[in-house]
């Protein structure tokens, strides 16, 4: 079972829920943890994994052989991302815009285009106790997270048994990185806060995950007790189950600031996260 833990906005407690869920169920068979928030992965700060695998990842970008190129412009015509242009009888390649689709290479009538790997990040794998841990990290200045996320999922989920638990810490928001991370998940756990901003972004995230991708969702309300009843009313109207509530508690914030997982600082929460896991299984079974 693949559980994608997402949020419509940053700072709602998504990573907090992900790492504490993993720690709470680790005694039952060692879950797989994927930190797909590749622009700013921070789950490792709390889980302290030991890495034994590291590889660079990237995308294939075009390289033009000027001796064979006739400057026909076909490559620029087929590029949907404006990563190629023909100016003054010269083909220009904008590698930062390239999505690595290969259309230019396939459509070049002179076979003048080959592909070369442009490194955009790294993927690391290892273990944190009973938890198998993988994370991706984008290089500074890169704009496209999906290729790195795709490689994290490919390496981590290869051979992962369907009955095992995989927890994905998804990037915040609702754009392409979120879609790439959540795709193929069995359940989307949406972490929000009971504020107007939290509700606004929760709506958008649920529209993407449930309505567009067809993945069942549930909600964790973090910092419960602040804000208003907007999230509760929305979830009731949309038939979205609220599976857990985490109150606004100074002790939780203090533990987080020190890099201490919630279930270690306040052990009574371990049972609550196990209950959350069981409720997720029930929702998936439906």
GIBEL-V101553 format. One record per backbone hydrogen bond with DSSP energy under -1.0 kcal/mol. NH is the residue of the N-H (numbers start at 0). CO is the residue of the C=O. If there is no record, write none. Layout:
BEGIN
NH|CO ; NH|CO
END
This chain:
BEGIN
2|165 ; 3|186 ; 4|167 ; 5|188 ; 16|12 ; 17|13 ; 18|14 ; 19|15 ; 20|16 ; 21|17 ; 22|18 ; 23|19 ; 24|20 ; 27|24 ; 28|25 ; 29|25 ; 31|164 ; 32|131 ; 33|166 ; 34|133 ; 35|33 ; 35|168 ; 37|35 ; 39|36 ; 44|41 ; 45|42 ; 46|42 ; 47|43 ; 49|126 ; 51|124 ; 52|124 ; 54|122 ; 56|120 ; 58|117 ; 60|115 ; 62|113 ; 64|111 ; 67|64 ; 68|64 ; 76|72 ; 77|73 ; 84|91 ; 86|89 ; 91|84 ; 93|82 ; 96|93 ; 105|101 ; 106|102 ; 107|103 ; 110|107 ; 113|62 ; 115|60 ; 117|58 ; 119|56 ; 120|56 ; 121|136 ; 122|54 ; 123|134 ; 124|52 ; 125|132 ; 126|49 ; 127|130 ; 130|127 ; 131|30 ; 132|125 ; 133|32 ; 134|123 ; 135|34 ; 136|121 ; 137|37 ; 138|119 ; 141|138 ; 148|144 ; 149|145 ; 150|146 ; 151|147 ; 152|148 ; 153|149 ; 154|150 ; 155|151 ; 156|152 ; 159|156 ; 163|160 ; 165|0 ; 166|31 ; 167|2 ; 168|33 ; 169|4 ; 172|6 ; 178|174 ; 179|175 ; 180|176 ; 181|177 ; 182|178 ; 184|181 ; 185|1 ; 186|1 ; 187|215 ; 188|3 ; 189|217 ; 190|5 ; 191|219 ; 194|192 ; 198|194 ; 199|195 ; 200|196 ; 201|197 ; 202|198 ; 203|199 ; 204|200 ; 205|201 ; 206|202 ; 207|203 ; 208|204 ; 209|205 ; 210|205 ; 211|206 ; 212|207 ; 214|208 ; 217|187 ; 218|240 ; 219|189 ; 220|243 ; 221|191 ; 223|245 ; 225|222 ; 227|193 ; 232|228 ; 233|229 ; 234|230 ; 235|231 ; 236|232 ; 237|233 ; 239|234 ; 242|218 ; 243|218 ; 245|220 ; 247|223 ; 252|248 ; 253|249 ; 254|250 ; 255|251 ; 256|252 ; 257|253 ; 258|255 ; 259|254 ; 263|260 ; 264|260 ; 265|261 ; 268|265 ; 269|266 ; 272|268 ; 273|269 ; 274|270 ; 275|271 ; 276|272 ; 277|273 ; 278|274 ; 279|275 ; 280|276 ; 281|277 ; 282|278 ; 283|279 ; 284|280 ; 285|281
END
